Amino acid sequence: TTTTTTTQATPSAATASAPSAAPKPKFAPRPPDLPPAPKPATPAVAASTPAASTASNLPVVFINGEKLSDTSIRVLMGVGFPVKEGRYWYDKKSGQWGVEGSGSLGFLPASLPMPGDVKADASRGTTGIFINGRELNVQDKMALLVLGVKLEKGKFYCDEKGNCGKEGAAAQWNLREAMAKKAPSKEQVAKGAEVASKVSKFM
């Protein structure tokens, strides 16, 4: 009699030990919210306002009672004016100038861009003689006598060329030409202006 042996199939170890796959989620989980990234720092921008200019080394000068700007002082320097700190008067019509309280020290070009007009009492005159509105003092009158010009009380004019005369009449003399004949040296003018400016500080 033939005996038939039936062998039952045993599952393999690999098949038996393989875990079942986890169910795949339908949607991916949302990552947690993160704080916003910080903005990059803005670089400092240099101020566009220019630095203040350095203080001027120019002297303090007054003409016809008004303080001059640096520009006006440089104009005077450009025409040979011996600029010293002090107070001066300037006659735009004739170009004559001097220290406040004193007479004429000479001529500058007429019509310079200086402030104000020469005042009647610029030279503290008491002669009753007026030239372009300024009353001459005794020193002015004596200086004219030295130049050969004798004036009585009244009002006179003097233009940019030095032509002078009684108001409303023709020119009778030329002050520029008369002064040029007896003009002091540049050194004398500079020295006189320096002394006069020191005196003016006490007036």
ChimeraX attribute file (.defattr): number of C-alpha atoms within 10 A of each C-alpha:
attribute: neighborCount
match mode: 1-to-1
recipient: residues
	/A:1	3
	/A:2	4
	/A:3	5
	/A:4	6
	/A:5	6
	/A:6	6
	/A:7	6
	/A:8	6
	/A:9	6
	/A:10	7
	/A:11	9
	/A:12	8
	/A:13	8
	/A:14	8
	/A:15	8
	/A:16	9
	/A:17	9
	/A:18	8
	/A:19	8
	/A:20	6
	/A:21	6
	/A:22	6
	/A:23	6
	/A:24	7
	/A:25	7
	/A:26	6
	/A:27	6
	/A:28	7
	/A:29	7
	/A:30	6
	/A:31	6
	/A:32	6
	/A:33	6
	/A:34	6
	/A:35	6
	/A:36	6
	/A:37	6
	/A:38	6
	/A:39	6
	/A:40	6
	/A:41	6
	/A:42	6
	/A:43	6
	/A:44	6
	/A:45	6
	/A:46	6
	/A:47	7
	/A:48	6
	/A:49	6
	/A:50	6
	/A:51	7
	/A:52	6
	/A:53	6
	/A:54	6
	/A:55	6
	/A:56	8
	/A:57	7
	/A:58	13
	/A:59	13
	/A:60	16
	/A:61	20
	/A:62	20
	/A:63	22
	/A:64	21
	/A:65	17
	/A:66	14
	/A:67	16
	/A:68	17
	/A:69	15
	/A:70	14
	/A:71	10
	/A:72	16
	/A:73	20
	/A:74	14
	/A:75	15
	/A:76	17
	/A:77	12
	/A:78	10
	/A:79	11
	/A:80	11
	/A:81	17
	/A:82	16
	/A:83	18
	/A:84	19
	/A:85	17
	/A:86	21
	/A:87	24
	/A:88	25
	/A:89	28
	/A:90	27
	/A:91	31
	/A:92	22
	/A:93	19
	/A:94	24
	/A:95	20
	/A:96	22
	/A:97	24
	/A:98	22
	/A:99	25
	/A:100	27
	/A:101	19
	/A:102	23
	/A:103	24
	/A:104	20
	/A:105	16
	/A:106	16
	/A:107	20
	/A:108	19
	/A:109	16
	/A:110	18
	/A:111	13
	/A:112	16
	/A:113	11
	/A:114	21
	/A:115	17
	/A:116	14
	/A:117	17
	/A:118	22
	/A:119	18
	/A:120	15
	/A:121	17
	/A:122	25
	/A:123	24
	/A:124	17
	/A:125	21
	/A:126	12
	/A:127	17
	/A:128	13
	/A:129	20
	/A:130	22
	/A:131	19
	/A:132	20
	/A:133	17
	/A:134	24
	/A:135	24
	/A:136	25
	/A:137	22
	/A:138	17
	/A:139	15
	/A:140	19
	/A:141	19
	/A:142	15
	/A:143	15
	/A:144	16
	/A:145	12
	/A:146	13
	/A:147	16
	/A:148	11
	/A:149	15
	/A:150	11
	/A:151	17
	/A:152	10
	/A:153	11
	/A:154	13
	/A:155	18
	/A:156	19
	/A:157	20
	/A:158	23
	/A:159	19
	/A:160	18
	/A:161	15
	/A:162	22
	/A:163	17
	/A:164	22
	/A:165	20
	/A:166	16
	/A:167	15
	/A:168	9
	/A:169	10
	/A:170	10
	/A:171	16
	/A:172	11
	/A:173	15
	/A:174	16
	/A:175	21
	/A:176	21
	/A:177	14
	/A:178	16
	/A:179	17
	/A:180	12
	/A:181	9
	/A:182	10
	/A:183	13
	/A:184	14
	/A:185	9
	/A:186	11
	/A:187	9
	/A:188	11
	/A:189	16
	/A:190	16
	/A:191	13
	/A:192	14
	/A:193	22
	/A:194	16
	/A:195	13
	/A:196	21
	/A:197	21
	/A:198	15
	/A:199	16
	/A:200	16
	/A:201	11
	/A:202	6
	/A:203	8
